[in-house]
Amino acid sequence: MLSKAMLQRQQQMRVTPLKTFMALTNAPTRNFAKANMASSSSDVKLQGTFLKGRQADLPTMIWLPEITEPAENFQKFFSERKNKILDVRNVWLLNYRNQGGSDHHQSYDMEDVSADIIRFMDERQITLATIGGHGYGAKVAAATASANLDRFTGVVQYEGGPLNHKYYEAYQELEAYVDYASKLPLSTMDGAAAVRAIEKGIACQKWASIFKQNLDTSGTPFWKNNMSGLARNMRKFNPDVADWSQSYGLWPGQTLAIFAAHSRWVHLATNTLPFYNVFPRLQGQFPQQITTHADGLEGPMTHWMHEDPEGDAWRLSQRMYRWLRWNDGAHVLLADKSEAGWYVLKDRGVDYNTGTSHGEYTPEHVHHNYLYSDQYEKSRQARGKEGASPGQFLPVGQFSPADKQF
């Protein structure tokens, strides 16, 4: 049970009562069996929901949720017909380890969490992807991309990012809820009693609805996520789920960062500085690629702008869509994708034999799934050209016929 002081504080913060509209309550979109506990960190298997885009041969975006929240809660947002994101991307709503149907493991180490995502991409033959997330999911997205520069084309940070949230009131509130939930004697309760305990001990209705999603009441109640493991991690001096370490590195590529104007998780006055340190391409890009949203929205639902009518989910999706359409995957020395294929850049360096620069070049762009795609072979076949097969080499000094080149 939360302390009386904590409950009073939540009431002062207007956590309850919340506005009464349907988006506040999340109905589970999928039912999961009890997740497996992986014996080794490298054996963890991730599960999620695949949202197929509205066109053929689209790039993939991997989307990661807030801690404790099932990724499937974003299905409504991305599948809304007015939302154009599926016009330009396939979307994987992916549950990282210890959430949803993904395997459990005691480690929350960011390197392990990132390695799970890379294995997931390899298993599904995804060469390149956009990666984004909400809250803690945004932190995971940033760290995973920074450690795997050759696997991602862009990073989306939504209401989260490269910040240490340990001392944030919003995080401490969630930490108290997780601690309370992990100590519930579920083995002695029936489903109705467990639900009542959640409603009694978790003051925020939004968080309460998420915790109820994580509760399986089909028999003896149990947590579908690794609630006990999460509580142990949150008790650490530097919790992996709250901290941001300099060892995670930085992401030098395309980035979009969106947070509420009155966010409790990203404070506008000071928290933009860590974003510029980790995402140097964001410098000078306010308000195009690092921006606030839902200026008139206050209270807990600022963290879920995509569900609140005042958060204007359509405009939020349009911001994401425009960035995905014109910036994600574009060479960082180009303004956007409109310059791809024709705009030339001056090459660096000088030929000291002639005293002239090396000339100009057009930045290369590749197919989003070049390792597993036959698009290049089809293109060469249609043009009557040929390319080297794996392991095929011409004798030294010999070139293929000119009419077969390129």
C-alpha positions as CSV (number, residue, x, y, z in Angstrom):
1,M,0.0,0.0,0.0
2,L,1.3,3.5,-0.8
3,S,1.9,5.9,2.0
4,K,-0.7,8.4,2.9
5,A,1.7,11.2,2.0
6,M,2.3,9.7,-1.5
7,L,-1.5,9.4,-2.1
8,Q,-2.0,13.0,-1.0
9,R,0.8,14.1,-3.3
10,Q,-0.8,12.3,-6.2
11,Q,-4.1,14.1,-5.5
12,Q,-2.3,17.4,-5.5
13,M,-0.8,16.6,-8.8
14,R,-4.3,16.0,-10.1
15,V,-3.6,12.3,-10.8
16,T,-7.1,11.5,-9.7
17,P,-9.8,12.0,-10.8
18,L,-8.8,11.8,-14.5
19,K,-10.9,13.0,-17.4
20,T,-13.4,10.4,-18.4
21,F,-12.8,9.3,-21.9
22,M,-12.2,5.8,-23.4
23,A,-8.6,6.3,-24.2
24,L,-7.6,6.3,-20.5
25,T,-8.4,2.6,-20.2
26,N,-6.3,0.1,-22.2
27,A,-8.1,-3.1,-23.2
28,P,-5.6,-5.9,-23.9
29,T,-5.3,-6.4,-27.7
30,R,-3.6,-9.8,-27.2
31,N,-3.6,-12.5,-24.5
32,F,-0.2,-14.0,-23.6
33,A,0.6,-17.3,-21.9
34,K,3.0,-17.2,-19.0
35,A,6.3,-16.1,-20.4
36,N,9.4,-18.3,-20.3
37,M,12.3,-17.6,-18.0
38,A,15.4,-17.8,-20.3
39,S,18.3,-19.7,-18.8
40,S,20.9,-17.5,-20.6
41,S,20.7,-13.9,-21.6
42,S,21.6,-14.8,-25.2
43,D,18.6,-17.2,-25.3
44,V,16.0,-14.5,-24.7
45,K,13.3,-14.4,-27.5
46,L,11.3,-11.3,-28.1
47,Q,7.6,-11.2,-29.1
48,G,5.5,-8.4,-30.6
49,T,2.8,-7.4,-33.1
50,F,3.6,-6.8,-36.7
51,L,1.6,-4.0,-38.5
52,K,2.0,-4.4,-42.2
53,G,2.3,-1.2,-44.1
54,R,-0.1,-0.1,-46.9
55,Q,2.5,-0.6,-49.7
56,A,4.8,-3.3,-50.8
57,D,8.5,-3.5,-49.9
58,L,8.4,-0.9,-47.2
59,P,11.2,-0.3,-44.6
60,T,10.6,-1.4,-41.0
61,M,10.2,0.7,-37.9
62,I,10.7,-1.1,-34.5
63,W,8.7,0.5,-31.8
64,L,9.4,0.0,-28.0
65,P,6.9,0.8,-25.2
66,E,7.2,2.4,-21.8
67,I,8.3,0.1,-18.9
68,T,5.4,-2.2,-17.8
69,E,3.2,-1.1,-20.7
70,P,2.5,-3.7,-23.5
71,A,3.7,-2.6,-26.9
72,E,0.3,-3.6,-28.3
73,N,-1.2,-0.5,-26.7
74,F,0.2,1.5,-29.6
75,Q,-1.7,-0.6,-32.2
76,K,-4.7,1.8,-32.2
77,F,-2.4,4.8,-32.7
78,F,-0.5,3.4,-35.7
79,S,-3.5,1.6,-37.3
80,E,-5.7,4.6,-37.3
81,R,-6.7,5.2,-40.9
82,K,-5.8,8.9,-40.8
83,N,-2.4,8.0,-39.5
84,K,0.0,7.9,-42.5
85,I,2.9,6.2,-40.8
86,L,1.8,2.8,-42.3
87,D,2.0,4.4,-45.7
88,V,5.8,4.6,-45.4
89,R,6.7,1.9,-42.9
90,N,6.0,-1.6,-41.6
91,V,5.8,-1.4,-37.8
92,W,6.9,-4.0,-35.3
93,L,5.4,-3.2,-31.9
94,L,8.1,-5.1,-29.9
95,N,8.1,-6.0,-26.3
96,Y,11.7,-6.1,-24.9
97,R,12.7,-8.7,-22.4
98,N,10.5,-9.1,-19.3
99,Q,7.4,-7.6,-20.9
100,G,4.5,-8.9,-22.8
101,G,5.1,-12.3,-24.4
102,S,8.9,-11.9,-24.5
103,D,11.1,-14.1,-22.4
104,H,12.1,-13.1,-18.9
105,H,15.6,-12.8,-17.6
106,Q,17.1,-11.3,-14.4
107,S,19.4,-9.0,-16.4
108,Y,18.2,-5.5,-17.3
109,D,21.7,-4.5,-18.5
110,M,21.3,-2.3,-21.6
111,E,23.8,-4.3,-23.6
112,D,21.7,-7.4,-23.1
113,V,18.5,-5.6,-23.9
114,S,20.0,-4.2,-27.1
115,A,21.5,-7.5,-28.1
116,D,17.9,-9.0,-27.9
117,I,16.7,-6.5,-30.5
118,I,19.6,-7.2,-32.9
119,R,18.9,-11.0,-32.6
120,F,15.3,-10.3,-33.3
121,M,16.2,-8.4,-36.5
122,D,18.5,-11.1,-37.6
123,E,15.9,-13.8,-37.1
124,R,13.4,-11.9,-39.2
125,Q,15.9,-10.9,-41.8
126,I,15.7,-7.2,-41.2
127,T,18.9,-5.5,-42.5
128,L,18.1,-1.9,-41.6
129,A,15.3,-0.4,-39.5
130,T,14.1,2.8,-37.9
131,I,14.0,2.4,-34.1
132,G,11.8,4.4,-31.8
133,G,10.1,4.2,-28.4
134,H,8.1,5.7,-25.7
135,G,9.5,6.6,-22.2
136,Y,12.0,3.8,-21.3
137,G,11.5,2.4,-24.8
138,A,13.0,5.6,-26.1
139,K,16.0,5.1,-23.9
140,V,16.4,1.6,-25.2
141,A,16.0,2.8,-28.8
142,A,18.8,5.4,-28.4
143,A,21.2,3.0,-26.7
144,T,20.6,0.2,-29.3
145,A,21.1,2.5,-32.3
146,S,24.2,4.0,-30.7
147,A,25.7,0.6,-30.3
148,N,24.7,-0.6,-33.8
149,L,25.3,2.2,-36.2
150,D,25.1,-0.1,-39.2
151,R,21.7,-1.4,-38.5
152,F,19.5,1.7,-38.1
153,T,18.5,4.6,-40.3
154,G,17.0,6.8,-37.7
155,V,15.9,7.1,-34.1
156,V,12.6,8.4,-32.7
157,Q,12.4,9.7,-29.1
158,Y,8.9,10.0,-27.8
159,E,8.4,11.3,-24.2
160,G,11.8,9.8,-23.2
161,G,15.4,9.8,-24.0
162,P,19.0,9.8,-22.8
163,L,18.2,11.0,-19.3
164,N,18.8,9.6,-15.8
165,H,15.3,9.5,-14.4
166,K,16.2,8.3,-10.9
167,Y,15.3,11.6,-9.2
168,Y,12.3,12.5,-11.3
169,E,9.0,12.5,-9.4
170,A,7.3,10.7,-12.2
171,Y,9.8,7.9,-12.1
172,Q,9.6,7.7,-8.3
173,E,5.9,7.4,-8.5
174,L,6.2,4.5,-11.0
175,E,8.9,2.9,-8.8
176,A,6.5,3.0,-5.8
177,Y,3.7,1.4,-7.9
178,V,6.1,-1.4,-9.1
179,D,7.3,-2.1,-5.5
180,Y,3.7,-2.2,-4.2
181,A,2.6,-4.6,-7.0
182,S,5.6,-6.9,-6.6
183,K,4.7,-7.4,-2.9
184,L,1.0,-8.4,-3.5
185,P,0.4,-12.0,-2.3
186,L,-1.2,-13.1,-5.6
187,S,-1.0,-16.8,-4.7
188,T,-3.5,-16.2,-1.9
189,M,-5.9,-14.0,-4.0
190,D,-8.5,-14.6,-6.7
191,G,-8.6,-12.4,-9.8
192,A,-11.2,-10.0,-8.4
193,A,-9.2,-9.5,-5.2
194,A,-6.0,-8.8,-7.1
195,V,-7.8,-6.2,-9.3
196,R,-9.2,-4.5,-6.3
197,A,-5.8,-4.4,-4.7
198,I,-4.4,-2.7,-7.8
199,E,-7.2,-0.1,-7.8
200,K,-6.7,0.6,-4.1
201,G,-2.9,0.8,-4.1
202,I,-2.2,2.6,-7.4
203,A,-3.6,6.1,-7.3
204,C,-3.1,7.0,-10.9
205,Q,-5.9,5.5,-13.0
206,K,-3.7,5.3,-16.1
207,W,-1.0,3.4,-14.4
208,A,-3.6,1.2,-12.7
209,S,-5.1,0.2,-16.1
210,I,-1.6,-0.7,-17.3
211,F,-0.9,-2.8,-14.3
212,K,-4.2,-4.6,-14.7
213,Q,-3.2,-5.4,-18.2
214,N,-0.1,-7.2,-16.9
215,L,-2.2,-9.3,-14.5
216,D,-3.4,-12.7,-15.7
217,T,-6.6,-13.6,-13.8
218,S,-7.6,-16.7,-15.8
219,G,-6.7,-18.9,-12.8
220,T,-4.5,-18.1,-9.8
221,P,-3.4,-14.5,-10.6
222,F,0.2,-13.9,-11.8
223,W,2.1,-11.1,-13.4
224,K,2.7,-11.6,-17.2
225,N,5.6,-9.2,-17.0
226,N,8.6,-9.8,-14.7
227,M,7.3,-7.6,-11.9
228,S,9.6,-9.0,-9.2
229,G,12.7,-8.6,-11.4
230,L,11.7,-5.1,-12.3
231,A,11.2,-4.2,-8.6
232,R,14.7,-5.6,-7.7
233,N,16.3,-3.5,-10.5
234,M,14.5,-0.4,-9.4
235,R,15.9,-0.8,-5.9
236,K,19.5,-0.7,-7.2
237,F,21.5,2.5,-6.5
238,N,21.7,3.0,-10.2
239,P,18.7,1.2,-11.7
240,D,19.3,0.1,-15.3
241,V,15.7,1.1,-16.2
242,A,16.3,4.7,-15.0
243,D,19.9,5.4,-15.7
244,W,21.6,6.7,-18.8
245,S,25.3,5.8,-19.0
246,Q,27.9,7.7,-21.1
247,S,29.2,4.2,-22.1
248,Y,26.1,3.9,-24.3
249,G,27.7,6.3,-26.7
250,L,26.0,8.7,-29.1
251,W,23.9,8.5,-32.3
252,P,25.3,10.7,-35.1
253,G,22.4,10.0,-37.6
254,Q,18.9,11.2,-38.2
255,T,16.8,11.8,-35.1
256,L,13.3,13.0,-34.1
257,A,12.5,13.9,-30.5
258,I,9.0,14.8,-29.4
259,F,7.9,15.5,-25.8
260,A,5.0,17.3,-24.2
261,A,5.4,20.9,-23.4
262,H,4.5,20.2,-19.8
263,S,6.1,16.7,-19.7
264,R,6.9,15.2,-16.3
265,W,9.6,13.0,-17.9
266,V,11.5,15.5,-20.1
267,H,11.8,18.9,-18.6
268,L,11.9,21.5,-21.3
269,A,14.1,24.0,-19.4
270,T,17.1,21.7,-18.9
271,N,16.6,18.3,-20.4
272,T,17.2,19.3,-24.0
273,L,20.9,19.5,-23.3
274,P,21.5,15.8,-22.9
275,F,19.6,15.3,-26.2
276,Y,22.1,17.5,-28.0
277,N,25.0,15.6,-26.4
278,V,23.8,12.2,-27.5
279,F,22.1,13.3,-30.8
280,P,24.4,16.0,-32.2
281,R,22.4,16.3,-35.4
282,L,19.6,17.8,-33.3
283,Q,21.6,21.0,-32.7
284,G,19.9,23.9,-34.4
285,Q,16.9,21.8,-35.3
286,F,14.3,23.1,-32.9
287,P,11.4,23.0,-33.5
288,Q,11.7,20.8,-36.7
289,Q,13.3,17.6,-35.3
290,I,13.3,18.2,-31.6
291,T,10.0,19.7,-30.6
292,T,7.2,19.9,-28.0
293,H,3.7,18.9,-28.6
294,A,0.3,19.4,-26.9
295,D,1.1,22.7,-25.4
296,G,-2.2,23.0,-23.6
297,L,-2.1,19.5,-22.0
298,E,-1.1,19.1,-18.4
299,G,-1.1,16.3,-15.8
300,P,-0.2,12.6,-16.0
301,M,-1.7,12.2,-19.5
302,T,1.1,14.4,-21.0
303,H,3.0,11.1,-21.1
304,W,0.4,9.5,-23.3
305,M,-0.4,12.4,-25.7
306,H,-1.2,9.9,-28.4
307,E,-4.3,8.8,-26.4
308,D,-5.6,12.1,-25.0
309,P,-8.0,14.1,-27.3
310,E,-6.2,17.3,-26.3
311,G,-2.9,15.6,-27.4
312,D,-4.2,15.7,-30.9
313,A,-2.9,12.3,-32.0
314,W,-3.4,13.0,-35.7
315,R,-1.0,16.0,-35.6
316,L,1.4,14.0,-33.6
317,S,1.3,11.2,-36.2
318,Q,1.8,13.8,-39.0
319,R,5.0,15.0,-37.4
320,M,6.3,11.4,-37.2
321,Y,5.1,10.7,-40.8
322,R,6.8,13.8,-42.3
323,W,10.1,12.9,-40.6
324,L,9.9,9.3,-41.7
325,R,9.1,10.4,-45.3
326,W,11.7,13.1,-45.7
327,N,14.5,12.6,-43.1
328,D,14.8,9.1,-41.8
329,G,17.4,7.2,-43.9
330,A,18.7,10.3,-45.7
331,H,22.4,10.9,-45.8
332,V,23.3,13.3,-42.9
333,L,25.1,15.7,-45.3
334,L,21.9,16.2,-47.3
335,A,19.0,18.5,-46.3
336,D,16.5,15.7,-46.7
337,K,15.6,12.9,-49.1
338,S,14.6,15.3,-51.8
339,E,18.3,15.8,-52.5
340,A,19.1,12.1,-52.8
341,G,20.4,11.0,-56.2
342,W,21.2,14.4,-57.8
343,Y,22.7,16.7,-55.2
344,V,26.5,16.5,-55.2
345,L,28.9,17.2,-52.3
346,K,32.5,18.3,-52.5
347,D,34.9,15.5,-51.6
348,R,37.3,16.1,-48.8
349,G,41.0,16.0,-49.4
350,V,43.4,17.3,-52.0
351,D,45.5,15.5,-54.6
352,Y,49.0,16.8,-53.8
353,N,50.3,15.7,-57.2
354,T,48.0,18.1,-59.0
355,G,47.1,20.5,-56.1
356,T,43.4,20.0,-56.8
357,S,40.6,18.7,-54.7
358,H,39.2,15.2,-55.3
359,G,36.0,16.5,-56.9
360,E,32.4,15.8,-56.1
361,Y,30.3,12.8,-55.2
362,T,26.6,11.9,-54.7
363,P,26.1,10.2,-51.3
364,E,25.2,6.6,-51.6
365,H,21.8,5.2,-50.5
366,V,21.0,1.5,-50.3
367,H,17.9,-0.6,-50.2
368,H,16.6,-0.9,-46.7
369,N,16.9,-4.7,-46.7
370,Y,19.9,-5.2,-49.1
371,L,21.2,-8.3,-47.4
372,Y,18.0,-10.2,-48.0
373,S,16.6,-8.5,-51.1
374,D,16.8,-9.5,-54.8
375,Q,16.1,-5.9,-56.0
376,Y,19.6,-5.3,-57.1
377,E,19.7,-8.5,-59.1
378,K,16.3,-7.7,-60.7
379,S,17.5,-4.2,-61.6
380,R,20.7,-5.5,-63.3
381,Q,18.8,-8.1,-65.2
382,A,16.2,-5.6,-66.4
383,R,19.1,-3.3,-67.6
384,G,21.1,-6.1,-69.1
385,K,24.0,-5.5,-66.7
386,E,25.9,-7.9,-64.5
387,G,27.4,-7.8,-61.0
388,A,29.9,-10.0,-59.2
389,S,28.4,-13.0,-57.4
390,P,29.7,-13.8,-53.8
391,G,33.3,-15.1,-54.2
392,Q,33.5,-14.2,-57.9
393,F,36.7,-12.3,-58.9
394,L,38.1,-11.4,-62.3
395,P,41.8,-12.0,-62.9
396,V,44.1,-9.2,-61.9
397,G,44.1,-6.4,-64.5
398,Q,41.0,-7.7,-66.3
399,F,37.7,-5.9,-66.3
400,S,34.2,-6.9,-67.4
401,P,33.0,-5.7,-70.8
402,A,32.1,-2.0,-70.7
403,D,28.5,-2.7,-71.8
404,K,28.0,-4.9,-68.8
405,Q,29.3,-2.5,-66.2
406,F,27.0,-0.7,-63.8
